[in-house]
Amino acid sequence: METPISSPEVGIVPLEDVDMGVVRFLKKELSNIFKLKFTVFSPLPLPPSSFNSSKNQYFSSPILQLLKEKTSFFKVIGITDRDLYVPGLNFIFGQAELGGRAAIVSIARLKESFYGKEEDLRKLKIRALKECLHELGHTFGLRHCISPGCVMNFSNSIYEVDRKGITFCDSCSRFLHNLKR
């Protein structure tokens, strides 16, 4: 008999020296939204092989692999303060395995200070929550959504992150709800 989706545990893994206040906020909010148990795992170092010195960024795929190898959670999301990329893109806010277990979100470009502005912790937390919801949505099988306000809408800039909501549209919500049956 299959275990219902509502009982598994989701791990949140801080990567290196990420702000634990942001991590605690994410744990609380994600637990409320997904109605799943979220547990904060011990911090992990980033794999040295993921750092690209010519870009001064971290390649996200080895980090996803690390998260899968070092944890046994139903789903796991890493949170880092380091700037991420994948080949073909200058940067990414996050990455996830579509229908898989692992996801990662970088808060580096979600910070106002990245853009030369005064830091705004509330704005950072909301942006991080949106990106975590988005990447976890991918792990549950959701693809990018064309609905502008849906959290599954693709964001190619911080302005697009700010423009979308912190909820799933009706279509994406139905998809997630049907997984629980």
Residue pairs with C-beta under 8 A, 6 or more apart in sequence:
4 180
5 36
5 179
5 180
6 35
6 36
6 180
8 36
8 37
8 73
8 74
8 75
9 36
9 37
9 38
9 39
9 73
9 74
10 30
10 34
10 36
10 37
10 38
10 39
10 73
10 74
10 75
10 76
10 77
10 136
11 38
11 39
11 40
11 41
11 71
11 73
11 75
11 76
11 77
12 23
12 26
12 27
12 30
12 38
12 39
12 40
12 41
12 76
12 77
12 79
13 40
13 41
13 42
13 43
13 44
13 67
13 70
13 71
13 76
13 77
13 78
13 79
14 20
14 23
14 40
14 41
14 43
14 44
14 78
14 79
14 80
15 43
15 44
15 45
15 46
15 63
15 78
15 79
15 80
15 81
15 82
15 104
16 43
16 44
16 45
16 46
16 80
16 81
16 82
17 43
17 81
18 43
18 79
18 80
18 81
18 107
19 81
19 107
21 121
22 79
22 107
22 121
22 124
22 125
22 128
23 40
23 79
24 40
25 125
25 128
25 129
26 38
26 79
26 125
26 128
26 129
26 132
27 38
27 39
27 40
29 129
30 36
30 38
30 129
30 132
30 133
30 136
31 37
31 38
33 133
34 136
39 73
41 71
41 73
41 76
44 66
44 67
44 70
44 78
46 58
46 63
46 66
46 80
46 82
47 62
47 63
47 65
47 66
49 62
50 58
50 59
50 60
50 61
50 62
50 63
51 57
51 58
51 59
52 58
52 59
52 85
55 85
56 83
57 82
57 83
57 84
57 85
57 91
58 80
58 82
58 83
58 84
58 85
59 84
59 85
59 86
59 87
60 84
60 85
60 86
60 92
60 94
60 95
60 104
60 106
61 86
61 95
63 78
63 80
63 84
63 104
64 78
64 95
64 96
64 97
64 102
64 103
64 104
65 102
66 78
67 76
67 77
67 78
67 101
67 102
67 103
67 104
68 76
68 101
68 102
73 101
74 101
75 101
75 102
75 103
75 136
75 139
75 140
76 101
76 102
76 103
77 96
77 102
77 103
77 104
77 105
77 132
77 135
77 136
77 139
78 102
78 103
78 104
78 105
79 104
79 105
79 107
79 128
79 132
80 104
80 105
80 106
80 107
80 108
81 106
81 107
81 108
82 106
82 108
83 91
83 106
83 108
83 109
84 91
84 92
84 93
84 94
84 95
84 104
84 106
84 108
85 91
85 92
86 92
86 95
91 109
92 106
93 105
93 106
93 109
93 110
93 131
93 134
93 155
93 161
94 103
94 104
94 105
94 106
94 131
94 132
94 134
94 135
95 103
95 104
95 135
96 102
96 103
96 104
96 135
96 136
96 137
96 138
96 139
97 103
97 138
97 139
98 138
98 139
98 141
98 143
99 138
99 139
99 140
99 141
100 139
101 139
102 139
103 132
103 135
103 136
103 138
103 139
104 135
105 128
105 131
105 132
105 135
107 124
107 127
107 128
108 114
109 158
110 124
110 127
110 128
110 131
110 158
110 161
111 119
111 124
112 118
112 119
112 120
112 123
112 124
113 119
115 158
123 162
126 166
127 158
127 161
127 162
129 166
130 151
130 155
130 161
130 164
130 165
130 166
131 155
131 161
133 151
133 166
133 168
134 151
134 152
134 155
137 151
137 152
137 168
137 172
137 176
140 175
140 176
140 179
141 175
141 179
142 152
142 168
142 172
142 175
142 176
143 152
144 152
144 153
144 154
145 152
145 153
145 169
145 171
145 172
146 153
147 153
147 169
147 171
147 172
148 163
148 164
149 164
149 165
149 167
149 169
150 164
150 165
150 167
150 168
150 169
150 171
150 172
151 164
151 165
151 166
151 167
151 168
151 172
152 168
152 169
152 172
153 160
153 164
154 160
155 161
155 164
167 173
168 176
